[in-house]
């Protein structure tokens, strides 16, 4: 970026430095563009302990529209593991879409603390390490209150309940 702030003069190739004011303005424009390109992603999980199943829901918030995702997973031993899997799926989605500036938001404070501290119990540390291993130009993990996570929560619960139901031609049939 700095090289683009210089322009050549008609002389023997000596660069002419733009005024400091223009340099500061260019840096501000660059940072504003960077902020606009950063994508916010909200995630949640719902778990059924009796079935050891979890529903994962995540939303990629971007203009002009939001993109929802959901998935069901089996053999999930804890709520923390379900939330960690939701985070992994969100990260994998961002990786597939080649996003470089990302912000992940969850209402599960324990997960956010683990990811931000880099420590976790043996069950989640592998997942957390996988998440951190992905290379982004900017990445942050933020806790949000449950009230701001209702859409992802609905997606997760819908994914969890999807295995017991199937929609066929607009009718709802229960599977036995």
Buried (B, 14 or more C-beta within 10 A) or exposed (E): EEEEBEEEEEEEEEEEEBEEEEBEEBEEEEEEEEEEEBBBBBBBBBBBEEEBBBBBBBBBBBEEEEEBBBBBBEEBEBBBBBBBBBBBBBBEBBEEEEBBBBBBBBBBEBBBEBBEEEEBEEEBBEBBEBBEEEEBEBBBBEBBEEEEBEBBBBBBBBBBBBBEEEEEEEEEEEEE
